[in-house]
Amino acid sequence: MAGCVDLKDSEQSCVTLRSVSSDSSAPELEVLREIVTCCICLDVMDNPVQLSCSHTFCHHCLRSLSSQCSSQCPQCRARTVPCVNEVEGLPVNVFAAQLCDLIREKDEGYIETGRLTN
């Protein structure tokens, strides 16, 4: 489940948010992409919402999960996934949403120019 990070747990975050040196083969953008990858669909989160256990997933992924009568968080297994009609009320994780937007902007710049832009 790489990419799923409990930002409340600084020890786990430090492991995931490893330092990337300039001569490393993994660009910093890929590290950020790992952080905001949904553990359900394995893509950059779309409309990231946060459960009461503080884990974040795509809105549509949680909606799909709750429609399958699953109430467990896919990451920590806490019973925090609400009923399908309550998913709409989950709070947006603004920080994750901003990171997702940044990654999408960088991806669009890469597609247009063939190289990463600043």
C-alpha positions, 0 to 999 in steps of 0.5 A: 500500500505504498502511497497511503500515508497517515500524516498523523504518524510522523514516524511512518511519514518520515519513512514514506517522505524519504529524502530525494537527492538531486542525483537520485533516479526518483524525482521529487514529483514521484514522491509526492505522487506516492503520497496522494495515490489512492490505495483503492484505485491506485491513481492520484486522488480525485476529490480526496475526502478524509475519514474519521480515522484520518485516512484519505481516499478518492470520493468516488472510491469511498462511495463505491466501497460503502455501496458494497456494504464495507464499513472498514477503512482500507488502510487501518480496518477501523470501522470509519467508512460511512453509509453510502448516503453519508459519504457526501458529507465527508470533509475534503482533505484540502492539503491532499487536494492541493497536492493532487492539483499540483501533480496534475499541473506538472503532468499537463506541463510534461505532456505539453513540453515533453519535460517537467516544468517548474 
